[in-house]
Amino acid sequence: LHDHWASCLPHCARGEHADDPKEFRTPWSCKLLGEAPVLKDNFWMMCSGAGACRGSHVLHAWRRSPRVLADAVGDLSQLPGARRADHPVLEHWRAAPPMFRGSRVRLRDIARFVRDLLQSDPFGTGDQVPYVDFEGGEAQAVAVTQRQLAFLAANALMGNGIPPGDGLEAALKRCAGRGQPNAQVFKERRLAGEVAPPPTGFLFSLLSFLAVLSQELPPGGQGLVVVAARPRAADGSWRERLAEHVLRPPTMCLQSAGGEDCGLNDFMAGGNDFQAMTDIAGGAIGGGGGLCDIATTQEESVVQFYSEVLAFSFFAGGPTKMLPVPVVFLGARRYMAEITGQSGLGPPFFAKCGYIRAEDWLNDGIRSRAVQVEIAGRRVPVAASSFVGVASKCARCHSNCSVEDLANNRCPDQRNFLDEDIGRWYQAYEASMYNPAVRGAFEGIVKRIGTGPWGAGEWMGDSQRSFLAVWLPPPPPAG
């Protein structure tokens, strides 16, 4: 690379080239321009609020030393953190290990990775783990590496946690208690696709997260950085932008019912670089599904496919042990299939939003593009994808109208909170609403927004006004 010389070659050879002009003869590195560097240290950052990053976290001691716990992993024949639900999932994985990039990922591969994680001290804090509680307060931010986040998931699956309790451990206990499926029946029904599987999506999600990283990360590698952040409290600052803001035509996509396909992936699939995936959320990530399984609505289901979001529930330490919205996850990727398609009453959807395939459920096309962004003054690599959970006002919750009237926009109560919804959307998607330590990362990753019928889905807001709520606020650079 030279500021004043360039040439086109059929292939690259490292070192100096004798046919380059002498005044520009510097060594060729053969490094791809824009390629994100490999993170070589155990970088992490935690902010308990706006401007409160350095030293604002607490260190909690693990109940058991992760290094000691590593000896109990064995061949991953059980998951102590979800004991009543683990057996059918593990049996299914043994019977039909999924493919990923041409190779089957077996439980022994995941077990090897989990042992390595628990022995590695990825935070560099020994038998303690840094912590910031996302419940309560505002403008919190956590940046960790993929390896560190996998370390948290591995501890939870092995039954380890912190004395105050954390949201991931709570989710595993809550979800494992929802039924005790018979392993043989579970396996037969999933393979046959005859009936809906029991609530075990949370385990498939976390194990798939570990499975993919076991193949992607080199030994001891930290991987990319993943960020979770909450904005500051909503205000009316969006109104100050209206005078200078010019509306641009949005890209409209309708992939069913005879509509015109725009050529982009379904927004829930997360297959478009630099496009945020909007979780049409309720009050918390995972909603009424409690982070447990695929369910009837997008807000309950989509978290299962974006496993890093589920793992970040570790940082929900308040009374509900659930991550409140709005919240953004920069660098979050989709680890499982399938979240696209038209649902139906029978298999494979069973009237739910998305489904976990009976075979080869890992997302073989998971996004690999990463870019360098600034976090707390340092340039770090982050995947060019994101997940944003944001809730609209619930029209259905504040109306006496019938479902039919709500569905057809015939209820006056649906039109009483347009400004509030605009403020909610702006709060979630405006970079200046977030902690200064991660604003640069937000601007570098969120360049366009992908969303479905936000405001007018399960909560039945006025569909036309809900469309205006997401169109009126100033969008990211690409729309």
N, C-alpha and C positions, 0 to 999 in steps of 0.2 A: 504494500500500500504506500503510495507516494502522493503528496498534495499536487504535484505538477506533472505526473506521468501516468499513463494508463495504456494497456494494450490488450488485445483479445487473443487468447491462445486456446487450442483444442483441449488441453489439460494443463494442470498446474504442477510445477516442479519447485520444491522448496530451494531457498538460497538465491544467490546472485545469478543473473542471466547475462552471459557475455554479449548478447546482441542488444541489450538495453543501452541507451546513451550513457556515457560514463558519468555525466553530471547527475543522472537520476538512478544510478545503479545501486539500489538498496536490496537487501534480501527479501524474497517473496516468502510469505508465511503460509499461504494456501488456506487461510482461515476465511470462512464465509463472512461476508459483510453483514452486520446486524445479528450475527449468531450470539445467543445469550451465553455468557461465560458459565463455567461450572463453579458452583459455590463450594469452596474448599473448607470453610469453617462452620461452626455451629451457631450461625447467626440466628438471633431471635429478638423480638421487641414486643413490649407490652405497655399499654397506656391505660390508666384507670379513668382518664377523662381528658378534655381538651388541654393541651399543654402539659399534661402530667404523664410523662413517659419514663424519664430516667429515674429509676428507683421507686416507681409507683406500684410495682407489683409486690405480691407477697410470695414467699416460698413455703409450700406445704410439703411435709414429709409423707412419702408413700407409706401405706400401712405395712406393706412388705417390701423389702429391697428388691427392685427389678432384677438385679444380678442373681439373687437367690431364686427368684421366681422362674428364671430362665431354665433352671434344672427340672422344673415340673412340666415343661411344655411337652416333652416326649414326642410322639407322632401326631399330636393334636387329636387325640381320641376323645377329648372332652373339652368343653369351654366352661370353666367354673363360673364365669360371670353371667352366663345364661343357661344354667344347667338344665332346666326343664324343657328348653326348646332346642338345645344344641344337637341332640342325637339324630333326629331325622335329617337335619341339614347336613351334618357331617357324613351320614350314611349316603345321602344323595350325592354329595361331592365325590365320595370314594367310587360310587357306582358309575358316575358320568362326569369325570373331571373335564372342565371346560377348556376349549382351545383359546390361545392368545398368541397371535403372530406366528402361527404355524406349529406351536407346541402345546401340549396339554399341561395345565398347571394343576399339579396334584397336591393333596394335603401335606405331603412330606416337604414340598417346596415352600409352602406357607409356614409350616412348622420351623423349618430351617431359618426362614426370614424372621419369624417372631423371636426365636432364641437369640439371633444376632441383634435384633432391636433391643431386647431387654438387657443384654450384656454391654451395650455400646455407650450408654450415658450420652445421648445425642444433644441434650441441653448443656452438658458440662456442669451440672449442679448435683451430681452424685445421687443420693437417695431422696432428693427433694425435687420439686417441680414448680416452676414459676406459674403464677396464677393471677388472673384478673376476672372478676365476676361481671358478666354482661347483663345480669338482671338488676335493674335499678340504675340510676345515673344516665349519663349521655356521653357521646363522643369517645367511647372506649375503642381500643384497637389492639389487635393481637396479630403479629406476623411470626410465623413459624415455618420451618422447612417441611417438605413432604415426609422426611424421615422422622422428624419430631412428632408430627401429627399421627403417623403410623405407630409410633412408640406409645402415644396416649391410647390409641385404639387397642393395641396389643395388651397393655396393662388392664384395660377394662374387660376384654374378653377372657383374660386369665384371672378375673375376680379381684383385681387390685384397684385401689382408689385412694382418696385422700380423706383424712378424718372429718372435715366439714361436710363431705359429700360433694359430688359433682354431677352434672347433667347427663353425662354419658353412662356412668355407672347406674344412675337412676333409671335411664331409658332401658338398659338391658334387663334390669330387675322387673320393671313395669311390663315390658313386652314379653319376657319369658313367662310371666304369670298368666298370660292370656291364652290358656289352653295348653294341654299336654298331648300333642299329636302322636299317634302310633307311627313308628319309623317305617314299617313295612307298607302300611296303607298309604302313608305320605309319599313314599317312593313310587309305588305303583300308580297312584293317581296323577302325580306330576308327569311321569313319563307318558302316560296315556292321554293326558290333557283332558280328563273327563270331568273333574270337579275342581272348584277353586281350592288352592292350597291353604293350609293353616297360616296364622300370622307369624311368618319367619323371615319376612323381607329384610328386617334390620340386620339379621345375621348374614344373609346373602350379601347385603350391601357392604358390611365391614370386612367380611372375608374376601370379597371381590376387590376392595380397595387394597388390602394386603397382597392379594394374588398379583395384581397388575404391577404394584411397586416392587414386588419380589423379582419381577422380570425386567423392570426398567432401571432400577437403581444399581449402580456398580457397588461392590463390597465397600461398606463404610460411607458411601456417598450420601450427601444430604438431599440431593434433588433440587427441585425448585422451591421458591417461597410461596406460601399461601397466606392470605390476609383475611381476617374477619374484622369488620368495623361497623359501629353504630353511629349515625349522625347525631348532631346536636338537636335540641328541641325544635319543632316546627315553628315557623313564624310567618309573617306576611311579606318577607323579602322578595318573593317571586313577583309581586305586583310592581316592584321597582324596575323589573326587566322588561315589562310589557311594551313600553314606549319604543325601545330599540330592537325589539324582537320581531322578525318577519317569519311567518309560517312557511314551511316548505312541504311539498307533497310527500306524504309517507309512502313507504313501499307496502302495498297491500298484497297479501298472500291468502289464497283460498284453495286448499289442496283436495277438497271434496265437494260434494253437492253441485258438481258441474262448474265450479269456479276456476279461475285462471291461476295456474301455478307460477309464482314469481321466480322460481329457480333457486330459492334459498331453502335450507333445511328447516323443518318445523322448529319453531322457536324453543320448544321444550327440549329438543335433542341437543342443543348446545353445539351445533356443528359449524357455526360461522365465527371465524376468528374476530376478536374484538367486539363481539355482540353480547350484551348482557342478557341472561335468561331471567325473565321476570317470574318469580314465584308469586302467584296471585293468592296472597296469604291471608290468614285470619289474624288472630292476636299473637301467634307464636309460630315459629318454624315447625312444621309437622301437623299443626292444627289439632283437630279432634282425634286424629289417628295416633297421636302420642308418639310419633317417630317409629311406629312398630311395623307397618306393612303397607303394601299397595292398597288404596282405598278408592272411594267413588269420586273424589275430587282431586284436582291438580295439586292443591296445597298440601294434602296429606300424602300424596304419592311421590311427587317429584324429588323429595329429599332422599328417598331410597336409591335413586339413580345417581345422585350427586353425593357420593359417600363422604367426601371431605366435609360437607355441610353437617352430616350426621355426626362425624367425629368431633367437630367443633362444639357440639353440645356439651362437651367436657367443661366449657367455660360458662355454663349456666349454673350458678350456685345458689340462687335465691329460693324462695318458697316453691315455685312451680317446677324448677329444674328444667325449664324450656327456654330456648333463645327467643327473646321478644323481637318484634319487627317494629320499624324497618331495620334491616341489617344487610350488609353486602359481604360477599365472599369473593375476593379477587384471586384469580388463578384456579378456582374450583372447576373440576372436569366431571364428565359423566362416565362412570365406571361400568355401568350395566346397560343392557338392552332388555325391554323395548318400551319406549315411552311415546312412540308415534302411532298413528293409525286411528281408525274409527272404532270406538268401543261397541260392544254388543252384550247381550244377556248370556250367551254361551261362551265356550272356550274360544280363544285363550283369555279374553278380557274379563268375563263374568261380571259385566256392568261396572268394571273398575277402570281407572285412568292408568293405562299402561299395564304391563305384565312382565314377570321375570321368566325368561324362557326356561323350558325344562332341560334343554341342552345348550351348551355353548352360549351362556348368558353374559359373558364378559364383553365389553364394548371393544371389539377388535379394531375399530376405527377411532379410538380415543385421540383427541387432539394432542399434538406434540409441539406445536409452535410456542415459543417463549420469547419474551422481550425483556430488555433491561429497563427497570423503572426505579424511581427514587423512593426509598423508605427511610425516614429519619436521617436524611442526608447521605445515605449510602445507596449505590447502584446495585440492585440484586435482580436475578432472573425470576420472572413470574409467567405462568402460562397465559396465553392471550384469550382467556375466557373468564366469565364471571357469573355469579348467581346473586340475584337481588330479591330479597323478600320484602314485600310492601303490601299493606292492607288498605282497602278502600273503606268508606263508611258502609255499614251494613244496612241497606234499605229494608231488607226483609225483616231485620230485627226491630225496626222502629216503625212498623206500619201495620195497620189492621186490614190491609187490602188482601184479596185472594191471590193465590199463586198465579192464576190465569191473568189477572189484571197486572200483576207485577211483570210477568213474562212479556206482556204486550205493551209495556210502558204506559199504562193507563192509570197509574197511581200518583197523585200529587206529591206524596211523601218522597217519591224517588227524585224529586227535583229541588230539594231543600238544602243540598250540601255540596254543590259543585265547587265553590271556592275552597271548602275544606279538603275535598279530594285532590284538587290542584295542588294545594299545600302539601299534602301527603306525598304525592308523586314527586314534587320538586324536592322535598326533604330527602327522599331516597336517591334521587338521580343527579343532584347538584353537588359537584365536587367540593365546593366551599362549605358545605354543611358538615364535612367530616374533619376528623382530627388532622391538623396540619402535617403530622408525621406521615400520613398516607394519602394526602391529596394528589401528589405527583403520580403515585401508583394508580389511583382511581382514573386520573385523566389519561394515563398511558394504556390502560386496559379497557375502559368502557368508552368506546367510540361510537357505538350505536346501540339501540335498545330493541330487543325482541319481546313481544308480549301478545297475549291473546285477549279475550274480552274482560280485561281488568275492570272491576267495578260492576260488571253486568253479568257475572256468572252465577255462582251459587248464592251470592248475596243480593242479586236481582236489582241492581241500580238501573237507572235509565240508560239504555245502551248508547244512545246518541250523545248524551251529556258525558257519559263515562269516556267515550272516544275523545271528546273535546278535552277532558281532564288530562289525558296522556299526550295530546297533541299540542296544547297551548303552551306549556312551560318550555323554555329553551332546551333543546335536546343536545346530546353530545355531538361532536363534529360531523359524524357520518349519518346522523338522523335516527 
